[in-house]
Amino acid sequence: MESTDREMLYNAASREGFGFHLTYVGKDLVDSGGTGFETDAMRRFYDYGYEKGHTGSFWVTKLSEVEVAKEAAETAGR
C-alpha cells in the first residue's frame, strides 16, 4: 500500500469518526523465496502473526507509527 493510499484512508476514517487500524508483515519476517505453497513458510508466517498478536504489537493506529516502524526497519538494514 502506497503512502498516499494510507493517508487517504487515515484521513477518511478520521473525518467520518472511525478508528484507524493497520497491520502489516514487517521486513523482519524473512521471505523463503518460494513460488508456491510451502508448509514451513506458512508455519513461520503464522507464528510471526501469532507473536505480533500475543505481544500486542499487531495494530498501528496512527500514520506516524507506520513511518517510525518503516524507518526502524531501514536502519536495521531490512
Secondary structure, DSSP 8 states (H G I E B T S, - for coil): --HHHHHHHHHHHHHHT----B----TTS-----SS--HHHHHHHHHHHHHHHHHT-S-B-SHHHHHHHHHHHHHTT-
